[in-house]
């Protein structure tokens, strides 16, 4: 039987998930603004006509989130990562993403 106190716990996998959530959120905001402002890009983001631009924007953002999670997890698993910086970065990314989803902010670009 192994001693639980001898088990080394790392936070890299969790940190990867947190930061990837921020990256995915930002991707959603950026893609939404780009789809609205660049007509050619907006047309390319229509994966399913009844939902329009939303289908491509959300699908692409989810793929970017999963890719970020996979890359960060591969790099950080088994490591101890400074969570304060990761948490701050994820929060900032999420705040920018939320701002980008409001139509008045889109008009600044």
BAGU-55573 format. One record per residue: residue in three letters; x, y, z of N, C-alpha, C in turn; residue number from 1. Coordinates in steps of 0.05 Angstrom, whole numbers, padded with zeros to 5 digits, m for minus. Atoms other than C-alpha are relative to their C-alpha. Layout:
! residues N
+-----+--------+--------+--------+--------+--------+--------+--------+--------+--------+-----+
!   r !    n_u !    n_v !    n_w !   ca_u !   ca_v !   ca_w !    c_u !    c_v !    c_w !   k !
+-----+--------+--------+--------+--------+--------+--------+--------+--------+--------+-----+
! ala !      X !      Y !      Z !      X !      Y !      Z !      X !      Y !      Z ! NUM !
...
+-----+--------+--------+--------+--------+--------+--------+--------+--------+--------+-----+
This chain:
! residues 109
+-----+--------+--------+--------+--------+--------+--------+--------+--------+--------+-----+
!   r !    n_u !    n_v !    n_w !   ca_u !   ca_v !   ca_w !    c_u !    c_v !    c_w !   k !
+-----+--------+--------+--------+--------+--------+--------+--------+--------+--------+-----+
! unk !  00017 ! m00024 !  00000 !  00000 !  00000 !  00000 !  00018 !  00025 !  00000 !   1 !
! unk ! m00017 ! m00024 !  00002 !  00029 !  00068 ! m00019 ! m00009 !  00020 !  00021 !   2 !
! unk !  00005 ! m00021 ! m00020 !  00034 !  00124 !  00030 ! m00010 !  00025 ! m00014 !   3 !
! unk !  00012 ! m00024 !  00014 ! m00013 !  00182 !  00009 !  00017 !  00025 !  00003 !   4 !
! unk ! m00016 ! m00024 ! m00004 !  00035 !  00233 !  00038 !  00024 !  00001 ! m00019 !   5 !
! unk ! m00023 !  00001 !  00018 !  00090 !  00210 ! m00010 ! m00009 !  00006 ! m00029 !   6 !
! unk !  00009 ! m00005 !  00026 !  00046 !  00223 ! m00071 !  00004 !  00030 ! m00007 !   7 !
! unk ! m00005 ! m00028 !  00008 !  00068 !  00286 ! m00108 ! m00024 !  00008 ! m00018 !   8 !
! unk !  00022 ! m00010 !  00016 !  00009 !  00325 ! m00134 !  00009 !  00026 ! m00015 !   9 !
! unk ! m00007 ! m00024 !  00016 !  00018 !  00375 ! m00190 ! m00026 !  00013 ! m00010 !  10 !
! unk !  00024 ! m00015 !  00009 ! m00029 !  00428 ! m00216 !  00001 !  00007 ! m00030 !  11 !
! unk ! m00003 ! m00008 !  00028 ! m00006 !  00432 ! m00288 ! m00024 ! m00006 ! m00018 !  12 !
! unk !  00024 !  00007 !  00016 ! m00066 !  00395 ! m00317 ! m00023 !  00018 !  00005 !  13 !
! unk !  00022 ! m00019 ! m00007 ! m00115 !  00439 ! m00280 !  00006 !  00028 ! m00010 !  14 !
! unk ! m00007 ! m00027 !  00010 ! m00077 !  00502 ! m00299 ! m00004 !  00001 ! m00030 !  15 !
! unk !  00004 !  00001 !  00029 ! m00079 !  00480 ! m00372 ! m00030 !  00003 ! m00006 !  16 !
! unk !  00029 ! m00002 !  00005 ! m00155 !  00472 ! m00368 ! m00010 !  00029 !  00005 !  17 !
! unk !  00009 ! m00027 ! m00006 ! m00164 !  00541 ! m00336 !  00009 !  00020 ! m00021 !  18 !
! unk ! m00010 ! m00019 !  00020 ! m00120 !  00578 ! m00385 ! m00013 ! m00005 ! m00027 !  19 !
! unk !  00013 !  00006 !  00025 ! m00150 !  00541 ! m00444 ! m00028 !  00011 ! m00002 !  20 !
! unk !  00027 ! m00012 !  00000 ! m00219 !  00564 ! m00423 !  00001 !  00030 ! m00007 !  21 !
! unk ! m00003 ! m00028 !  00006 ! m00195 !  00636 ! m00426 !  00007 !  00003 ! m00030 !  22 !
! unk ! m00007 ! m00002 !  00028 ! m00164 !  00624 ! m00495 ! m00024 ! m00006 ! m00017 !  23 !
! unk !  00024 !  00006 !  00016 ! m00227 !  00592 ! m00521 ! m00021 !  00022 !  00001 !  24 !
! unk !  00018 ! m00022 ! m00003 ! m00269 !  00649 ! m00494 !  00008 !  00024 ! m00018 !  25 !
! unk ! m00010 ! m00021 !  00016 ! m00225 !  00700 ! m00527 ! m00003 ! m00006 ! m00030 !  26 !
! unk !  00003 !  00008 !  00028 ! m00227 !  00661 ! m00592 ! m00029 !  00005 ! m00009 !  27 !
! unk !  00028 ! m00004 !  00006 ! m00303 !  00664 ! m00590 ! m00006 !  00030 ! m00005 !  28 !
! unk !  00004 ! m00029 !  00003 ! m00303 !  00740 ! m00581 !  00013 !  00011 ! m00025 !  29 !
! unk ! m00014 ! m00010 !  00023 ! m00251 !  00753 ! m00634 ! m00013 ! m00010 ! m00026 !  30 !
! unk !  00013 !  00011 !  00024 ! m00284 !  00707 ! m00685 ! m00027 !  00013 ! m00005 !  31 !
! unk !  00026 ! m00013 !  00003 ! m00352 !  00739 ! m00672 !  00003 !  00028 ! m00012 !  32 !
! unk ! m00005 ! m00027 !  00011 ! m00325 !  00809 ! m00684 !  00010 ! m00002 ! m00029 !  33 !
! unk ! m00011 !  00003 !  00027 ! m00285 !  00787 ! m00745 ! m00022 ! m00009 ! m00020 !  34 !
! unk !  00022 !  00009 !  00018 ! m00346 !  00751 ! m00774 ! m00019 !  00023 ! m00007 !  35 !
! unk !  00018 ! m00023 !  00005 ! m00388 !  00814 ! m00767 !  00013 !  00022 ! m00016 !  36 !
! unk ! m00013 ! m00023 !  00013 ! m00336 !  00863 ! m00793 !  00012 ! m00007 ! m00027 !  37 !
! unk ! m00012 !  00008 !  00026 ! m00305 !  00823 ! m00850 ! m00019 ! m00018 ! m00014 !  38 !
! unk !  00021 !  00016 !  00014 ! m00360 !  00800 ! m00898 !  00010 ! m00027 ! m00011 !  39 !
! unk ! m00011 !  00025 !  00012 ! m00316 !  00748 ! m00933 !  00005 ! m00021 !  00022 !  40 !
! unk ! m00005 !  00018 ! m00022 ! m00295 !  00718 ! m00867 ! m00027 ! m00010 !  00012 !  41 !
! unk !  00026 !  00007 ! m00011 ! m00367 !  00719 ! m00842 ! m00014 ! m00021 ! m00017 !  42 !
! unk !  00012 !  00020 !  00017 ! m00390 !  00681 ! m00903 !  00014 ! m00027 !  00003 !  43 !
! unk ! m00015 !  00024 ! m00004 ! m00335 !  00630 ! m00892 ! m00007 ! m00014 !  00026 !  44 !
! unk !  00007 !  00011 ! m00026 ! m00359 !  00620 ! m00821 ! m00028 ! m00012 !  00001 !  45 !
! unk !  00027 !  00012 !  00000 ! m00429 !  00597 ! m00842 !  00003 ! m00030 ! m00007 !  46 !
! unk ! m00002 !  00029 !  00004 ! m00424 !  00522 ! m00832 ! m00027 ! m00013 ! m00003 !  47 !
! unk !  00028 !  00010 !  00001 ! m00499 !  00511 ! m00825 ! m00018 !  00024 ! m00004 !  48 !
! unk !  00015 ! m00024 !  00008 ! m00543 !  00561 ! m00861 ! m00022 !  00009 !  00019 !  49 !
! unk !  00021 ! m00010 ! m00018 ! m00603 !  00562 ! m00812 !  00010 !  00015 !  00024 !  50 !
! unk ! m00011 ! m00015 ! m00023 ! m00558 !  00586 ! m00756 !  00019 !  00022 ! m00008 !  51 !
! unk ! m00017 ! m00022 !  00010 ! m00514 !  00630 ! m00799 !  00028 !  00000 !  00011 !  52 !
! unk ! m00027 ! m00004 ! m00010 ! m00449 !  00658 ! m00774 !  00006 ! m00014 !  00026 !  53 !
! unk ! m00003 !  00013 ! m00026 ! m00460 !  00629 ! m00705 !  00011 ! m00028 ! m00001 !  54 !
! unk ! m00009 !  00028 !  00003 ! m00448 !  00558 ! m00729 !  00030 ! m00002 ! m00003 !  55 !
! unk ! m00029 !  00001 !  00005 ! m00378 !  00571 ! m00754 !  00016 !  00012 !  00022 !  56 !
! unk ! m00015 ! m00014 ! m00021 ! m00357 !  00619 ! m00700 !  00002 ! m00018 !  00025 !  57 !
! unk ! m00001 !  00017 ! m00024 ! m00376 !  00572 ! m00643 !  00016 ! m00025 ! m00005 !  58 !
! unk ! m00015 !  00024 !  00006 ! m00349 !  00510 ! m00677 !  00030 !  00005 ! m00001 !  59 !
! unk ! m00029 ! m00006 !  00002 ! m00282 !  00543 ! m00692 !  00011 !  00008 !  00027 !  60 !
! unk ! m00009 ! m00007 ! m00027 ! m00277 !  00572 ! m00622 !  00003 ! m00025 !  00018 !  61 !
! unk ! m00002 !  00025 ! m00015 ! m00290 !  00503 ! m00592 !  00025 ! m00015 ! m00009 !  62 !
! unk ! m00024 !  00014 !  00009 ! m00236 !  00473 ! m00636 !  00026 !  00014 !  00010 !  63 !
! unk ! m00024 ! m00015 ! m00011 ! m00187 !  00528 ! m00614 !  00003 ! m00005 !  00030 !  64 !
! unk ! m00001 !  00006 ! m00028 ! m00205 !  00516 ! m00541 !  00012 ! m00028 !  00005 !  65 !
! unk ! m00010 !  00027 ! m00003 ! m00193 !  00441 ! m00548 !  00030 ! m00002 ! m00008 !  66 !
! unk ! m00028 !  00000 !  00008 ! m00127 !  00453 ! m00585 !  00017 !  00013 !  00022 !  67 !
! unk ! m00016 ! m00014 ! m00021 ! m00103 !  00502 ! m00531 !  00002 ! m00018 !  00024 !  68 !
! unk !  00000 !  00018 ! m00023 ! m00123 !  00453 ! m00477 !  00019 ! m00024 ! m00004 !  69 !
! unk ! m00018 !  00022 !  00006 ! m00087 !  00395 ! m00511 !  00029 !  00008 !  00001 !  70 !
! unk ! m00028 ! m00009 !  00000 ! m00024 !  00435 ! m00522 !  00010 !  00007 !  00028 !  71 !
! unk ! m00008 ! m00008 ! m00027 ! m00022 !  00465 ! m00452 !  00002 ! m00024 !  00018 !  72 !
! unk ! m00001 !  00024 ! m00017 ! m00038 !  00398 ! m00420 !  00025 ! m00016 ! m00006 !  73 !
! unk ! m00024 !  00015 !  00007 !  00018 !  00363 ! m00459 !  00025 !  00014 !  00011 !  74 !
! unk ! m00023 ! m00014 ! m00009 !  00066 !  00417 ! m00438 !  00002 !  00001 !  00031 !  75 !
! unk !  00000 ! m00004 ! m00029 !  00045 !  00425 ! m00365 ! m00006 ! m00024 !  00017 !  76 !
! unk !  00007 !  00023 ! m00017 !  00022 !  00356 ! m00342 !  00024 ! m00009 !  00015 !  77 !
! unk ! m00021 !  00009 ! m00017 !  00063 !  00331 ! m00285 !  00018 !  00022 !  00011 !  78 !
! unk ! m00015 ! m00023 ! m00010 !  00089 !  00401 ! m00270 ! m00016 !  00016 !  00020 !  79 !
! unk !  00012 ! m00018 ! m00018 !  00074 !  00451 ! m00217 !  00001 !  00028 ! m00013 !  80 !
! unk !  00002 ! m00026 !  00014 !  00050 !  00516 ! m00249 ! m00011 !  00021 !  00020 !  81 !
! unk !  00009 ! m00022 ! m00017 !  00041 !  00583 ! m00214 ! m00028 !  00008 ! m00007 !  82 !
! unk !  00028 ! m00004 !  00007 ! m00034 !  00587 ! m00211 ! m00010 !  00029 !  00001 !  83 !
! unk !  00009 ! m00028 ! m00002 ! m00040 !  00660 ! m00193 !  00002 !  00013 ! m00028 !  84 !
! unk ! m00003 ! m00011 !  00027 ! m00012 !  00681 ! m00261 ! m00019 ! m00012 ! m00020 !  85 !
! unk !  00018 !  00013 !  00018 ! m00053 !  00630 ! m00297 ! m00029 !  00010 !  00004 !  86 !
! unk !  00027 ! m00009 ! m00007 ! m00117 !  00652 ! m00261 ! m00004 !  00029 ! m00010 !  87 !
! unk !  00002 ! m00028 !  00009 ! m00103 !  00726 ! m00276 ! m00002 !  00001 ! m00030 !  88 !
! unk !  00000 !  00000 !  00029 ! m00088 !  00712 ! m00349 ! m00027 ! m00010 ! m00010 !  89 !
! unk !  00025 !  00010 !  00009 ! m00151 !  00670 ! m00357 ! m00023 !  00020 !  00005 !  90 !
! unk !  00020 ! m00020 ! m00006 ! m00193 !  00723 ! m00323 !  00000 !  00024 ! m00019 !  91 !
! unk ! m00003 ! m00022 !  00019 ! m00166 !  00778 ! m00367 ! m00010 ! m00008 ! m00028 !  92 !
! unk !  00010 !  00010 !  00025 ! m00179 !  00736 ! m00429 ! m00030 ! m00002 ! m00001 !  93 !
! unk !  00030 !  00002 ! m00002 ! m00250 !  00722 ! m00406 ! m00013 !  00028 ! m00001 !  94 !
! unk !  00011 ! m00027 !  00000 ! m00263 !  00796 ! m00392 !  00001 !  00013 ! m00028 !  95 !
! unk ! m00002 ! m00011 !  00027 ! m00238 !  00817 ! m00461 ! m00020 ! m00014 ! m00018 !  96 !
! unk !  00019 !  00015 !  00016 ! m00280 !  00762 ! m00492 ! m00029 !  00009 !  00004 !  97 !
! unk !  00027 ! m00009 ! m00007 ! m00343 !  00785 ! m00456 ! m00004 !  00028 ! m00013 !  98 !
! unk !  00002 ! m00027 !  00012 ! m00330 !  00857 ! m00479 ! m00004 ! m00002 ! m00030 !  99 !
! unk !  00002 !  00003 !  00029 ! m00322 !  00834 ! m00551 ! m00027 ! m00010 ! m00009 ! 100 !
! unk !  00026 !  00011 !  00008 ! m00390 !  00801 ! m00550 ! m00022 !  00021 !  00001 ! 101 !
! unk !  00020 ! m00021 ! m00001 ! m00426 !  00867 ! m00537 !  00001 !  00017 ! m00025 ! 102 !
! unk !  00000 ! m00015 !  00025 ! m00447 !  00903 ! m00601 !  00013 !  00028 !  00001 ! 103 !
! unk ! m00013 ! m00026 !  00000 ! m00426 !  00973 ! m00578 !  00031 ! m00001 ! m00001 ! 104 !
! unk ! m00029 !  00003 !  00001 ! m00354 !  00949 ! m00569 !  00009 ! m00006 ! m00028 ! 105 !
! unk ! m00007 !  00007 !  00027 ! m00354 !  00921 ! m00639 !  00003 !  00025 ! m00018 ! 106 !
! unk ! m00001 ! m00025 !  00016 ! m00365 !  00991 ! m00667 !  00026 !  00016 !  00003 ! 107 !
! unk ! m00025 ! m00013 ! m00004 ! m00297 !  01013 ! m00640 !  00021 ! m00009 ! m00022 ! 108 !
! unk ! m00019 !  00011 !  00019 ! m00263 !  00971 ! m00694 ! m00006 !  00009 ! m00028 ! 109 !
+-----+--------+--------+--------+--------+--------+--------+--------+--------+--------+-----+
